[in-house]
Amino acid sequence: MIEESKNKVFETDHVQSKWNAMTEVWQKTAEQVHGRTKGPPRHSETWWWNEVAKANEEKRIYYKT
């Protein structure tokens, strides 16, 4: 993928065109290697992190005294 697309980057003379071509190569390569996500989650799970933060705070207070 990168070898095929690098010519597109070097063909352009304008800096913005080079940047756009490089960005396209990076995004396509990352998508091939890592895949795509389905988008943002429908349900936020902040409640879980709130419980973890509360437990950590209680633990900190307990061990501080």
N, C-alpha and C positions, 0 to 999 in steps of 0.2 A: 504494500500500500504506500509506504513512504517513498520507496524508490520510484514508483510510478508517478507520484504527485510532486516530487521535488523539482521536476522540470518546469512545472507550472509556476512555482515560486521564482525560479531564476529567469523565466521568460519576461517578467514584468520589470519595468524600470522605476515605476512610481513606488514610493515607500508604503503608502497606504494599500496599494494593490498587493505588494509583497506580504504585508501584514495579514491582509484578508486571506490570501492563499495559504499562508502558514497556519492561520487559525483553523481554516477548513481541514487541512491535513491533520492537525492535532486532534480536532473533534472527531473526525471519521475514524482515525486510528484508535482513539480512546473508546469509541463506541464498539469497534470490532473486538477489542481486547476485553473490555469490561461489561459491555452490553448497556442497556438503557434501563432506567428505573420506570416504574409505573406512574410516577407523579407523587404529589404530597399525600400523606396518609389522611384518611377521612376522619379518624378519631385521634385526637391528641392524647398522649399518655403522660401528661405532665403530673397527674395525680401520683403516679408511681415515683417520680423524681421528688415530689414534695414529701412523700413518706420517707424516702432515703435521706433527704436533707434533715428532716425532723429527727430521725434516728441518729444521724451523725451529730447533730447539735446536742441531743440528750447524752450521748456517749462522751462528747467533749466536756460537757458540764460535770458529768459524773466523775471522770478521771481528773478533772482540774482541781477538785476539792480534796 
